[in-house]
Amino acid sequence: MDIRAIEEEDLPLLAQWNVQLHEDEGSTPMTVDAAAERMQRWLDVGTFEGAIFLVDESPVGYLLYEHRPVHPDQRGGESVYVRQFFIARESRRQGRGTHAFKTFLRELVPRGANVMLDVKVSNEPGQRFWESLGFGAKSVAYELGVPGAV
């Protein structure tokens, strides 16, 4: 498995994959155009960095991540927040997700960094996947939608 930075010409494919990611998670639906615009904005502003995973030079998935400082009261150095991780549906159940993530850890995550991510409660397959890689729940975030809120 190879890994490289996301390039401009990858965005149409990544936008399609991002829509599929939203479907898989049970998230609010998003159009391909909206996904492409958001991803372009994130990469242009530098909010996130992106990596694309390749098998035999063909893309099989992507990852968006952000380097975050650790609060001074916490032990450890840098942390890396994984915003999105997606393996193409036709490439799943072949060990590629595990291989891709381990490649990301080896190639792009600084030694000693903590890696954090969020998984939707409704995404049980995602939770099982991350737990299989050694992740454990650190906290639970709650959300309340207030009717008529501005």
C-alpha positions in Angstrom: 0.0 0.0 0.0 1.3 3.4 -1.0 0.3 6.8 0.5 0.6 10.2 -0.9 -0.7 13.7 -0.4 -4.1 14.6 -1.9 -3.8 16.5 -5.1 -6.3 18.8 -6.9 -7.2 16.2 -9.4 -8.3 13.8 -6.6 -11.1 16.1 -5.4 -13.9 14.8 -7.6 -13.3 11.2 -6.5 -12.8 12.2 -2.8 -16.1 14.2 -2.9 -17.9 11.1 -4.1 -16.3 9.0 -1.4 -17.2 11.7 1.2 -20.8 11.4 0.3 -20.6 7.6 0.7 -18.9 8.2 4.1 -21.8 10.3 5.2 -24.2 7.5 4.1 -22.2 4.9 5.9 -22.2 6.9 9.1 -25.8 7.9 9.0 -24.8 11.6 8.8 -26.8 14.4 7.3 -26.8 13.8 3.5 -24.5 16.0 1.4 -24.3 16.5 -2.3 -21.1 15.7 -4.2 -20.7 19.4 -5.1 -21.0 20.5 -1.5 -18.6 17.8 -0.4 -16.1 19.0 -3.0 -16.4 22.6 -2.0 -16.0 21.8 1.7 -12.9 19.6 1.1 -11.4 22.2 -1.2 -11.9 24.9 1.4 -10.4 22.8 4.2 -7.3 22.0 2.1 -6.9 25.6 0.8 -7.1 27.1 4.3 -4.9 24.4 5.7 -7.4 23.3 8.3 -6.6 19.7 7.4 -4.0 17.7 5.5 -5.0 14.9 3.3 -3.6 11.5 2.3 -4.8 9.1 -0.4 -4.1 5.4 -0.2 -3.1 3.5 -3.4 -2.9 -0.2 -4.3 -1.1 -0.8 -7.6 -1.3 3.0 -8.2 -5.1 3.0 -8.0 -6.8 5.0 -5.2 -8.6 2.8 -2.6 -9.2 5.4 0.2 -8.4 8.6 1.8 -7.8 10.3 5.2 -8.1 13.9 6.4 -6.2 14.8 9.5 -5.1 17.8 11.6 -2.1 18.3 13.9 -3.3 19.7 17.2 -1.4 21.0 20.1 -1.9 19.2 23.4 -3.3 21.2 26.3 -0.4 22.2 28.6 -1.9 20.4 31.5 -1.8 17.1 29.7 1.2 14.8 29.3 2.6 14.1 25.9 3.4 16.1 22.9 1.6 16.5 19.7 -1.8 15.0 18.9 -3.2 14.1 15.5 -7.0 14.3 14.9 -8.4 12.1 12.2 -11.4 14.0 10.7 -12.3 11.5 7.9 -11.1 8.0 7.0 -12.7 6.1 4.1 -11.9 3.0 2.2 -13.8 2.5 -1.1 -16.7 0.1 -0.7 -15.3 -2.4 -3.3 -12.0 -2.4 -1.4 -13.4 -3.3 2.0 -13.2 -6.6 3.9 -9.7 -7.2 2.4 -7.6 -5.8 5.2 -7.0 -2.6 3.3 -8.5 -0.3 6.0 -6.2 -1.7 8.6 -3.2 -1.6 6.3 -4.0 1.9 5.2 -4.3 3.2 8.7 -1.1 1.5 9.8 0.7 3.1 6.8 -0.7 6.5 7.9 0.6 5.9 11.5 4.1 4.8 10.2 4.5 7.5 7.5 2.7 10.6 8.7 2.2 10.6 12.5 5.0 11.9 14.6 6.4 9.4 17.1 4.8 9.7 20.5 1.8 11.6 19.2 -1.7 10.7 20.4 -4.2 9.9 17.6 -7.8 11.0 18.2 -11.0 10.6 16.2 -14.7 10.6 16.6 -17.1 7.9 15.6 -20.8 8.4 15.4 -22.8 6.3 17.9 -24.9 5.0 15.0 -21.8 3.7 13.2 -21.3 0.4 14.9 -19.1 -1.1 12.2 -16.9 1.9 12.4 -16.6 1.5 16.2 -15.7 -2.1 15.8 -13.1 -1.2 13.2 -11.4 1.4 15.4 -11.5 -0.9 18.5 -9.8 -3.6 16.4 -6.9 -1.2 15.9 -6.6 -0.6 19.6 -8.6 2.6 20.0 -10.7 3.0 23.1 -13.4 5.4 24.1 -12.1 8.4 26.0 -15.3 10.4 26.4 -18.9 10.7 25.1 -20.1 13.9 23.5 -23.8 14.8 23.8 -25.8 17.0 21.6 -29.1 18.7 22.0 -31.0 20.4 19.1 -33.0 23.3 20.5 -36.1 24.0 18.4 -36.1 27.5 17.0 -32.5 28.2 18.0 -30.7 30.8 16.0 
